[in-house]
């Protein structure tokens, strides 16, 4: 389906986002700045971090939100800002507590329930999330409310509902920025990838990157799909660029795995070391947020099933989703296989 209205070029849209952030940063750093300005800056920085794969942006957004709550602890919008950064780092219980407190301090119920729905979805509490999402869409069938249902149905693997809501949300879009539509395409791509429909996944991730060329997660998953489809050179080239530009170790991890699979062992070991060091750093600072991806790394290129199992267990404690349960099952199987292999190696052959 073609866009019915002209959209801003994706590169220009990202430059505009940078300009907004650059304009607000001095006001917030020097002060005094309003709660609206500071919470708005945190939201913009987190959005940029999501698009370009910059964890330092998430840290900066969290820093702003934490300071905001320290300065005005009874302002509901300060608590809302911190709830969002807590959720970004998978500190879901803390985020829910902030939302509860913000609602008691006059945050409107629609906003509070929207945040709860997102957190319930992240926790695997899909039915609770669906009730809140559908209620919001019935009250007002805006792009934001319907797009939220796209992500929820996609995560549940409900293909028909996802496609229907996808088309509905696109018809509701009234903006000119390509970023919200790129995020929507990305959700569709994740669903197709999880369903094993790689050609459809490639189409969706490509669409997201055409809208916003710097959209790192779309590029990363597109590389995974390309590698699965045998387009290894393209995948490696794309991941090289991402691994060099992003402080997110996912790209180095994927690159190490693909390079190893094609026999480029020396290069693979280099990127494995890069990813391992960065994952260890992130687990030390934000264990809830990176336990899942770190576990996947140690299961694959990292080749440490014991470490993977520890992290997979941690991840399941944070969010009981189908993906988390599958990851734990893989880690248990890998650890069991590793232990069995070690036992066989240590068996002393009988004398004879």
Secondary structure, DSSP 4 states (H G I P E B T S, - for coil): ---SS----HHHHHHHHHHHHHHHHHHHHHS---HHHHHHHHHHHHHHHHHHT-HHHHHHHHHHHHHHHHH-TT-HHHHHHHHHHHHHTT-HHHHHHHHHHHHHTT--HHHHHHHHHHHHHHTT-HHHHHHHHHHHHHH---HHHHHHHHHHHHHTT-HHHHHHHHHHHHHH---S-SHHHHHHHHHHHHHHHHTT-HHHHHHHHHHHHHH-TT-HHHHHHHHHHHHHTT-HHHHHHHHHHHHHH-S-THHHHHHHHHHHHTT-HHHHHHHHHHHHHHHHHHHHH-HHHHHHHHHHHHHTTT--HHHHHHHHHHHHHH---HHHHHHHHHHHHHHHHHHHHHHHHHPPPPP-
